[in-house]
Amino acid sequence: MTALIIVDDPAEWPLQIGSAEVVSADAYLRDPRFSERRRLRVFNLCDSYRYQSVGYYVSLLATARGHRAMPSVTTIQDMKSRSLFRPAEELDELIQRSLHDIVPNRFELSIYFGRNLAERHAKLSRALFNLFPVPLMRATFVRGTRWRLASLAPIPVGDLPESHREFLHHVVVEHFSGRGPAGRAGRSQQYEHDLAILVNDHERSPPSNREALKRFEKAARANGFSVEFLTRDDYGRLAEFDALFIRETTSVNHHTYRFASRARAEGLVVIDDPESIIRCGNKVYLFELAKRLNLPVPPTLVVDSAKPNEIIAELGLPCVLKQPDSAFSEGVFRATTRDELAAGLQKLLARSDLVVVQSFLPTEFDWRIGILDRKPLFACRYFMARGHWQIYHHGAKRAKEGDSETLPVEQAPREVVDLALRTANAIGDGLYGVDIKQVNGRPVLIEVNDNPNLDHGIEDAVLGDELYDRIMKVFKVRVDAAKQPRVSQYSAQ
């Protein structure tokens, strides 16, 4: 995908970047060769983003033309919002830590694609770029009792200090020629689209192992995607891509949800989508959904206070307590006595105003049916960890998990697959893993995962590379559809 650097006057742009074309704002707005092209990345370096200025129209028309713009019009508007200058506690602490040695009461920080010349300001520069993805940005801080962010503005190309140009050249070359999608596209035209895969190399139980990630990358390239693996520090770069695939364990109060929401707002195709993260990430929601749809679930209570006697009278012992947003068997406890139940309730109610309590249904294994785009993808049996009542056993120094067996979907019990489809399709059309127990031959819904495990050697044991290809084909179909002009039903008649 071709990258354009848009400036007011190309004569003022001090650098030569072989993988990007420098174009005047006037030419971009008026020349038909830009309005008629589709696969363009637009880096808007105009001197001003003021409403209805040339810089504003560059980002606005880029969106209308189906080009990817940095900054987007949404970011331009956000830069003007005073409410966003009241930073969250984490950012405020970063501001104070980064600026604590500054003597004057006013300080300007130059941020070039998320970087600053001084290493001590690296984290603050990246954090601000993630909030406001602007290629060349000046952040102004003032100090009263504490430092605060006073304003954000683009840095006019003509105002770039001579002493910064060598560093800027390094940053821009790295961005366009090495790390970013624009750089890859500048070297090769074989890919139609750009896919970001969000990962966390430090995660204890990631949803895909390293070999699976390699196979996702291979399948994506075979389907016309250039691929880049992102981490949480790359939040500000999402607008550079066409699609986002989250392969890190998701949670609502977490950067994975912010990635999904930002990707959706920027027009990317995203799996897991933010709605699915919200819906699957809370067991209270899933219980209410199951009640509405008359889906079979274990005998369940949603409690807001510690009343063990009432719970025992209703559900008996043993029973299972679940933190509403628990994952990978963490935040889930089995109570076999009244004292264990009371202690578990006290612990979980300190974290959440509501707690799910269910009758304990012992089984040798749980079914997991993978659902993608409203169709079954895989069928696994996950066996309980040795000597434990759950699939995952987190009590030891190293987490243990039970064995697994993957079967062709058509060999899984029909009633289990049907229940998985009914449940997942009520949530959305993304990628889900539906966990189901069979109790006396009857399927019982346990939970739905919006970010199911897809590990080489387990979930792909039947389909092999076809598993990864199917997922990437769904991305391709959706990205292609998103780039097609929408035709009104009236104009089509």
C-alpha positions in Angstrom: 0.0 0.0 0.0 1.5 3.3 -1.1 2.3 5.9 1.6 1.8 9.6 1.0 3.3 12.3 3.2 1.1 15.4 2.8 2.6 18.8 3.6 1.6 22.3 2.9 4.8 23.0 0.9 7.0 20.1 -0.2 10.0 22.4 -0.4 9.9 22.7 3.4 10.1 19.0 4.0 13.7 18.3 4.9 14.0 14.6 4.3 14.2 12.1 1.5 12.2 8.9 2.2 12.3 6.4 -0.6 9.3 4.4 0.5 6.9 7.4 0.8 5.8 10.0 -1.7 5.8 13.7 -0.6 2.8 15.5 -1.9 1.4 19.0 -1.4 -1.9 19.3 0.4 -3.3 21.2 -2.6 -2.3 18.4 -5.0 -3.8 15.8 -2.8 -7.1 17.7 -2.5 -7.4 18.6 -6.2 -5.4 16.2 -8.4 -7.7 13.4 -9.8 -4.8 10.9 -9.6 -5.1 10.9 -5.8 -8.9 11.0 -5.6 -9.2 8.0 -7.9 -6.6 5.8 -6.2 -7.7 3.5 -3.5 -4.8 1.9 -1.7 -3.2 4.8 0.0 -1.9 5.6 3.4 -2.0 9.3 4.1 0.3 10.9 6.7 -1.1 14.4 7.2 1.8 16.7 8.2 0.0 19.9 7.4 0.8 22.9 9.6 -2.7 23.2 11.0 -5.7 20.9 11.6 -8.0 23.8 12.5 -11.7 23.1 11.5 -12.2 23.5 7.7 -8.5 24.3 7.2 -6.6 22.5 4.4 -5.1 20.1 7.0 -8.6 19.3 8.2 -9.8 18.6 4.7 -6.9 16.3 3.9 -7.9 13.9 6.7 -11.6 14.3 6.0 -11.3 13.6 2.3 -8.9 10.7 2.9 -11.7 9.0 4.8 -14.2 9.7 2.0 -11.8 8.2 -0.5 -11.2 5.1 1.5 -7.6 6.1 2.3 -6.1 5.5 5.7 -5.3 8.9 7.3 -3.1 9.7 10.3 -4.4 11.7 12.1 -8.0 10.8 11.5 -10.7 13.5 11.8 -11.7 11.9 15.0 -8.2 12.3 16.4 -8.1 15.9 15.2 -11.4 16.6 17.1 -10.1 14.8 20.2 -7.0 17.0 20.3 -9.4 20.0 20.9 -11.2 18.3 23.8 -10.3 19.9 27.1 -11.8 16.9 28.9 -9.2 14.6 27.4 -6.4 16.8 28.9 -7.5 15.6 32.4 -5.4 12.4 32.1 -6.1 9.1 33.8 -4.1 8.4 36.9 -1.6 6.2 35.0 -0.8 9.0 32.5 -0.7 11.7 35.1 1.9 9.7 37.1 3.9 9.3 33.9 3.7 13.1 33.2 5.0 13.9 36.7 7.7 11.3 36.6 8.9 12.4 33.1 9.0 16.1 33.9 10.0 16.2 37.5 13.5 17.5 36.8 12.3 20.3 34.5 13.1 23.8 36.0 10.9 26.2 34.0 7.1 26.1 34.6 6.4 25.6 30.9 7.7 22.7 28.8 7.2 21.7 25.2 7.7 18.1 24.1 8.2 17.3 20.5 6.8 13.9 19.5 7.8 12.4 16.2 5.7 9.2 15.4 5.6 8.5 19.1 9.3 9.2 19.8 11.3 12.0 21.4 14.9 12.8 21.2 15.4 12.3 25.0 15.2 8.8 26.2 13.7 9.8 29.5 10.6 11.1 27.7 10.2 7.9 25.6 7.3 6.4 27.7 5.4 9.7 27.9 5.9 10.3 24.2 4.6 6.9 23.3 1.6 7.2 25.7 0.5 10.6 24.2 1.0 9.2 20.6 -1.2 6.3 21.6 -3.9 8.6 22.8 -3.5 11.1 19.9 -1.9 9.4 16.8 -0.5 12.5 15.1 2.8 12.1 13.1 4.5 15.3 14.3 3.0 16.7 17.5 4.0 19.3 20.1 2.6 18.7 23.6 2.8 21.8 25.9 2.8 21.3 29.7 2.5 23.9 32.4 3.2 23.6 36.1 1.1 24.8 39.0 1.2 22.5 42.0 1.6 19.7 39.5 2.5 19.4 35.8 -0.6 19.3 33.5 -1.0 18.9 29.8 -2.1 22.3 28.4 -2.3 21.8 24.7 -1.5 19.6 21.7 -0.8 20.8 18.2 0.9 19.7 15.0 4.5 20.8 14.5 4.7 22.8 11.2 7.3 21.2 8.9 9.0 24.6 8.6 9.5 24.7 12.3 11.4 21.5 12.7 14.7 22.4 14.5 17.9 21.6 12.5 19.2 19.7 15.6 16.2 17.4 15.5 16.4 16.5 11.8 18.9 13.6 12.1 16.7 12.0 14.8 13.5 12.6 12.8 15.1 11.1 9.7 16.0 7.9 11.7 12.4 7.7 13.1 10.7 8.2 9.8 13.0 5.8 7.9 12.4 3.2 10.6 8.6 3.8 10.4 8.3 3.6 6.6 11.1 1.3 5.7 11.1 -1.2 8.5 8.4 -1.6 11.1 5.3 -0.2 9.6 2.9 -1.5 6.9 3.7 1.4 4.7 7.3 0.4 4.6 6.5 -3.2 3.7 4.1 -2.1 1.0 6.8 0.3 -0.4 9.1 -2.8 -0.9 6.4 -5.2 -2.2 3.1 -4.8 -3.9 2.0 -8.4 -3.5 -0.3 -7.7 -0.6 -3.8 -6.1 -0.9 -4.4 -5.5 2.8 -2.7 -4.9 6.1 -3.4 -7.1 9.1 -2.3 -6.4 12.7 -2.2 -9.2 15.2 -2.1 -8.2 18.8 0.0 -10.4 21.0 1.7 -10.4 24.4 4.9 -12.4 24.6 4.9 -12.2 28.4 1.4 -13.7 28.9 1.3 -16.8 31.0 -1.4 -18.5 29.1 -1.7 -16.9 25.6 -4.6 -17.9 23.4 -2.2 -19.0 20.6 1.2 -20.6 20.9 4.1 -19.5 18.8 3.7 -22.1 16.1 0.0 -21.2 15.7 1.0 -17.5 15.3 3.5 -18.5 12.6 0.7 -20.4 10.8 -1.7 -17.4 11.1 0.9 -15.2 9.5 1.5 -17.7 6.7 -2.3 -18.1 6.1 -2.8 -14.3 6.2 -0.1 -13.7 3.6 -1.6 -16.4 1.4 -4.9 -14.5 1.5 -3.3 -11.2 0.5 -2.5 -9.6 3.9 0.8 -8.2 5.0 1.1 -9.0 8.7 2.6 -7.2 11.7 2.5 -8.4 15.3 1.7 -5.5 17.6 1.9 -5.1 21.4 0.1 -2.8 23.7 2.6 -0.1 23.0 1.4 0.1 19.4 -2.0 1.5 20.2 -1.4 4.7 18.2 -0.7 2.8 15.0 -4.0 1.0 14.5 -5.1 3.4 11.8 -2.4 2.1 9.5 -4.1 -1.3 9.2 -7.2 -2.7 7.6 -7.9 -5.4 10.2 -7.0 -6.4 13.7 -6.8 -9.9 15.1 -6.5 -10.0 18.9 -4.5 -13.0 20.0 -4.1 -11.8 23.6 -6.5 -12.7 26.4 -9.2 -10.1 26.4 -11.0 -8.3 29.2 -13.2 -5.3 29.3 -11.2 -3.2 31.8 -8.0 -3.8 29.8 -6.0 -2.5 26.8 -7.3 -5.3 24.6 -10.8 -3.8 24.8 -9.4 -0.3 24.0 -7.6 -1.8 21.0 -10.9 -3.4 19.8 -12.8 -0.1 20.3 -10.2 2.0 18.6 -10.0 -0.4 15.7 -13.7 -0.4 15.3 -13.8 3.4 15.4 -11.1 3.6 12.7 -13.1 1.4 10.4 -11.0 -1.8 10.8 -12.4 -5.3 10.6 -11.7 -6.6 14.1 -11.9 -10.0 15.9 -12.6 -9.9 18.8 -15.0 -7.0 18.4 -15.7 -4.8 21.4 -19.3 -6.0 21.8 -18.2 -9.6 21.9 -15.6 -8.8 24.6 -18.3 -7.2 26.7 -20.8 -9.9 26.3 -18.6 -12.9 26.6 -16.5 -11.3 29.3 -19.2 -11.3 31.9 -20.9 -14.4 33.3 -23.8 -12.5 34.6 -24.6 -11.3 31.1 -24.3 -14.9 29.8 -26.6 -16.2 32.5 -29.3 -13.6 31.7 -28.9 -14.3 27.9 -29.3 -18.0 28.6 -32.5 -17.4 30.6 -34.0 -15.2 27.8 -33.2 -17.8 25.1 -34.1 -20.8 27.3 -30.7 -22.3 27.0 -29.8 -25.1 29.5 -27.4 -24.0 32.2 -26.4 -25.4 35.6 -28.7 -24.4 38.5 -27.5 -20.8 39.0 -27.8 -17.9 41.4 -26.5 -14.3 40.9 -25.9 -13.0 44.4 -25.0 -9.5 45.7 -24.4 -10.4 49.4 -22.8 -13.3 51.3 -25.7 -15.5 52.4 -24.3 -19.0 52.4 -27.2 -20.6 54.1 -29.7 -19.4 51.4 -27.3 -20.5 48.7 -26.9 -24.0 50.2 -30.7 -24.4 50.5 -31.1 -23.5 46.8 -28.1 -25.2 45.2 -26.7 -27.6 47.8 -23.0 -28.4 48.2 -20.5 -28.5 46.5 -21.1 -25.4 44.4 -18.9 -23.3 42.2 -18.4 -19.5 42.7 -17.4 -17.5 39.7 -16.0 -14.0 39.4 -18.1 -12.5 36.5 -15.0 -11.7 34.4 -12.9 -14.7 35.2 -10.9 -16.5 32.5 -8.8 -19.6 32.2 -10.4 -21.1 35.4 -8.9 -18.2 37.5 -11.4 -16.4 39.7 -13.4 -19.7 39.9 -13.7 -21.6 43.2 -15.4 -24.8 44.4 -16.9 -24.7 47.8 -17.5 -28.1 49.5 -18.4 -26.7 53.0 -20.3 -23.7 54.3 -17.1 -22.1 55.6 -15.5 -22.4 52.1 -18.6 -20.9 50.6 -18.6 -18.0 53.0 -14.9 -17.3 52.5 -15.2 -17.5 48.7 -18.2 -15.1 48.6 -16.4 -12.6 50.8 -13.3 -12.7 48.5 -15.3 -12.3 45.2 -17.8 -9.7 46.5 -14.8 -7.5 47.4 -14.0 -7.4 43.7 -17.5 -7.3 42.1 -21.0 -6.3 43.4 -22.4 -9.5 41.8 -21.1 -13.0 41.9 -22.3 -16.1 40.0 -22.9 -19.3 42.0 -23.7 -22.6 40.3 -24.3 -26.2 41.2 -21.2 -28.3 40.7 -21.6 -30.6 37.8 -18.7 -33.1 37.8 -17.7 -34.4 34.3 -14.6 -36.1 32.9 -14.3 -33.4 30.2 -15.9 -30.3 28.7 -16.7 -29.9 25.1 -15.5 -26.8 23.4 -17.1 -26.0 20.0 -15.3 -23.2 18.0 -17.7 -21.0 16.1 -16.6 -18.6 13.4 -18.8 -16.4 11.3 -21.9 -18.3 12.6 -20.5 -21.7 11.5 -18.8 -24.5 13.5 -15.0 -24.4 13.1 -13.6 -27.1 15.5 -14.7 -29.5 18.2 -12.5 -30.4 21.2 -12.8 -32.3 24.4 -10.9 -30.7 27.2 -10.2 -33.2 30.1 -9.8 -32.1 33.7 -6.3 -31.6 35.0 -5.0 -34.6 36.8 -6.3 -34.7 40.4 -8.3 -31.5 39.9 -11.9 -30.6 39.1 -11.0 -28.0 36.4 -9.3 -28.1 33.0 -6.6 -25.7 34.4 -5.0 -26.1 37.8 -3.4 -22.9 38.9 -2.6 -24.1 42.5 0.8 -25.5 41.6 4.0 -23.3 41.0 3.4 -23.9 37.3 -0.2 -24.0 35.9 -1.2 -27.5 34.8 -3.9 -28.4 32.3 -5.6 -31.6 31.3 -5.4 -33.5 28.1 -7.4 -32.7 25.0 -8.8 -34.4 22.0 -9.9 -32.7 18.8 -12.6 -34.4 16.7 -14.1 -33.6 13.3 -17.1 -31.3 14.0 -19.5 -33.9 12.4 -18.4 -36.5 15.0 -19.3 -34.2 18.0 -22.8 -34.8 19.4 -25.3 -32.9 17.3 -27.1 -31.5 20.3 -23.8 -30.1 21.6 -23.0 -28.4 18.3 -26.5 -27.0 18.0 -26.4 -25.5 21.5 -23.0 -23.9 20.7 -24.4 -22.4 17.5 -27.5 -21.1 19.2 -25.5 -19.5 22.0 -22.7 -18.0 19.9 -25.1 -16.6 17.2 -27.0 -14.8 19.9 -23.8 -12.9 20.7 -22.4 -12.0 17.3 -20.7 -13.2 14.2 -17.1 -13.3 15.5 -14.9 -16.1 16.7 -16.1 -17.9 19.8 -15.3 -21.0 21.9 -18.5 -22.4 23.5 -17.9 -24.6 26.6 -20.6 -27.3 27.2 -20.8 -30.2 29.6 -22.8 -33.3 29.0 -24.7 -34.4 32.1 -26.6 -37.7 31.7 -26.4 -37.2 27.9 -27.9 -33.7 28.1 -25.8 -30.7 27.0 -25.5 -27.9 29.5 -24.0 -24.5 28.6 -21.1 -23.4 30.9 -19.6 -20.3 29.2 -18.6 -18.6 25.9 -15.1 -17.3 25.2 -14.7 -14.5 22.7 -11.0 -15.2 22.5 -10.8 -19.0 22.4 -7.5 -21.0 22.3 -6.2 -21.7 18.9 -3.0 -23.7 19.5 -1.0 -25.7 17.1 -1.2 -29.3 18.0 -4.6 -29.0 19.7 -7.4 -27.0 18.0 -5.8 -27.5 14.6 -5.3 -31.3 15.1 -8.1 -32.1 12.6 -8.1 -29.3 10.1 -4.4 -28.5 10.2 -3.5 -25.4 8.2 -7.1 -25.2 6.9 -8.1 -23.9 10.4 -5.9 -20.8 9.9 -6.9 -20.4 6.3 -10.6 -20.4 7.2 -10.1 -17.6 9.7 -8.1 -15.5 7.3 -10.6 -16.0 4.5 -13.3 -14.5 6.8 -11.0 -11.5 7.4 -10.5 -11.1 3.6 -14.2 -11.3 2.8 -15.0 -8.7 5.5 -12.2 -6.3 4.5 -13.1 -6.6 0.8 -16.7 -5.9 1.7 -15.7 -2.9 3.9 -13.8 -1.3 0.9 -16.7 -1.6 -1.5 -18.8 1.5 -2.1 -22.2 1.1 -0.4 -25.1 1.3 -2.9 -28.4 2.6 -1.7 -31.4 0.4 -2.3 -33.0 3.3 -4.1 -30.0 3.9 -6.4 -29.8 0.2 -7.2 -33.4 0.1 -8.5 
